[in-house]
């Protein structure tokens, strides 16, 4: 207001100066209104024009600033939406899962653990005496391999048409192992009355690291597969030295048994399928009911629905595979490598907590919201069982204490002593089948308890693998 008044006074003085010294006029010849208009209106109109121009400029600047602010807000909202979409996409990638529909375990042991007395359907744990006549660890697996595959193929013949992936044993001849598996596969298929099984045998599971990660990767990379069979077998028991009081075990062997258990033997077969395996293409029509006049090149031959994700499974056998309802779900794991030995005490707990938290997020039990204010729905406390290989009772205390600390951090009420399976003390050293055996234990308990199970696997002093196996949802079991 003061600035406008000063501007008006300045313009009036300037105008009067112009009238007095520059512009000649005869004031006596003018009427009073004309004189008043000449003296007052020009500076007033000029001052009003300046005020209006300044007001227009101010409004234009405000509009520009508002447009810039709105553009920045819009750009920020777009960046935020893009970041949220990227976060959600990465989270979906992390939470990709595969269903497990059955587990068959053949293990050489004096007696199975008490929890095997009440195992759920589609999980078979059978025990055989730990007396092995063969001294070759591959040959010792011939009988349990054939028995396990025969039981599985009898459950449903569709399993014989699924790809069979193998985990290599420890210190085993890989070619000899694959030859033995191929022979056992053919024998089991013949016992099940199957004549047209593809002669593919088995092949080693690609990749490295956690077997669950590798299984998920195989099924994601080949969408034509409905599922796969994962086989792990090893027999350190076959090559253990005979008990001899005159030649006791050396210190290296004794130390290994303290951490890994006494030599054992295990054959572990697991059936995994894609999540949400649909009954597309399933038919009860057998080959004998096909149109006999249809040209050979126009017939289905059991492979007409490859694109729908059924691979080589014949159409008339697909319903049998779907009859095995999902019993559990495996998720991506979290691994920690260290060039040096793993720390002890609180540092071990902190590192283990990071891997367990990552595994819980992968399993959808712990939220990872884009906005921390949206956090909620934490189900970490629902862990109901622990499968681990911390070591024997005289050496595994520090590792087990670290696991217990982590479980306490996530408010889980499970007791790491009574609500846990230590594969070292329960089944001994099963060599290259250890990871699969831990997986089978977790799957069995997840199906039995209908709660998620944590796997904590230590590989020497340099690696920790944490993963979660969750139970199948009711709608999946009823599908």
C-alpha positions, 0 to 999 in steps of 0.5 A: 500500500505504501509503495503504491501511494509513493508511486502515485505521489512520484508520478503526480510530481513528475507529471506536474513538472512536465506540465510546468516546464515542458508541456505548455497549457493555458490554465485560465482558458480551461474549466475546473473539471478539465483542469482537474482531469489534466492534473490528476487523471494521467498520473492516476491512470499511469499508476493504475497501469503499473499496479495492474501490470505488477499484479499480472506479473505476480499472478503469472509467476505464481502460476508458473511456480504452481505449474512447476510444483505440480510437475515436480509433484507429478514426477515425484509421484511417477517415480514413487509409483515406478519405485513401488512397482519395481519393489513389488516386482522384486518381492514377487520374484523373491516370493516365487514358490514351488509345491511339494506333493510327496516325499519318499525316504529310505534310510539305514538306521536302527530305529526312526525318530519318534516323530515318524510314528505320526507322519502325514499322508504322501510322506513315506519314511522307511527304515532298513537295518544299517548293515551294509554288505557292499563296500562300494557306496554306489553299489550299496544304493541299488536296492533302496533306489529301486525300492524307493522309485518302485513305491513312487511309481506305484503311487502314480505312473505319471511320476515315471514321465517326469524329469529325474534330477539327481544330487551328486553324492560325496566322493562318488563316481558321477557316471556310475551313480547315473548309470545305477539310477537309470537301471533302478528307474527302468526296473521300477517302471517295469515293476509298475507295469509301464512300457513306454517310459522315456529312456532319459534316466537321471541328470544332475540338478543344475546350479549350485547352492540351496537345492530349493533355489535350484528346483525353483529355477529349473521349473521357472526356466522351463514352463513346459514342465509340470514338475520334477523328481529330485533324488538324493542318495549317498552311503558313507555307511558302505565305506566306513571302516570296521570296528576294530579295537586294535585300529581305532578311528583317527582324530580326523575321523572322530572329529568328522563324526562329532560334527556330521554324525556316524556314517549313514545311508539315505535315499531321498525322493521328492516330488515338486510341481509348479505352483497352481498346476492346472488340470488343463489337458487332463483327460481320462481317454487312454490310447486304446480309445483313440480314433483308429482311423485318425492318421498317426501324424494327427494323433496326440501321442500324449504330448499335445498339451506340452504348451500347457505345461505337462511335458511328456506326461501322457494325457491319461496319466495327468489326473493321477499326478493331480490326485497327489495334492500339495502338502507343502511349499518350498521357497527361495533360501538365503545364503551367507558365505564367508572366506574365513571361518564363521564368527561365534557368539553374538556375531554369529547370531547377527549373521544368522538373523540376516539369513533367517529374516531374508528366508522369512521374507521370501516365504511371505512370513515377514513383511517387506513393505515399500513404505515402513508405515505400511508394515504389518502382518508379521507371521515370523512367530508361527515357525513351529519346527526346526530342522538343522545340522548344528552338530553333535551334542558336544560341539553344536552348542554354540550354533544351536544357541545362535539359532535359539537367539534368532528364534527369540528375536522373531518371537517364535515359541518353538523350543530348539531342543524339543521342537527340532530335528538334528539330522546329525544325531537322528540320522548320522552322516548321509553324505551328499543327501544331507540337504535333501534329507533336511528338506524332507524333514521340513516338508514332513513337519510342515504337512504334519503341523500345518505350520511353517518350518525353518531349515538352518543348514551349516556347510562347514565353517564358511556357509549358512543356508536358511530356508523356510518350508511352509504348509500347503493352503487348504484350497491347494490341498482341496484342488 
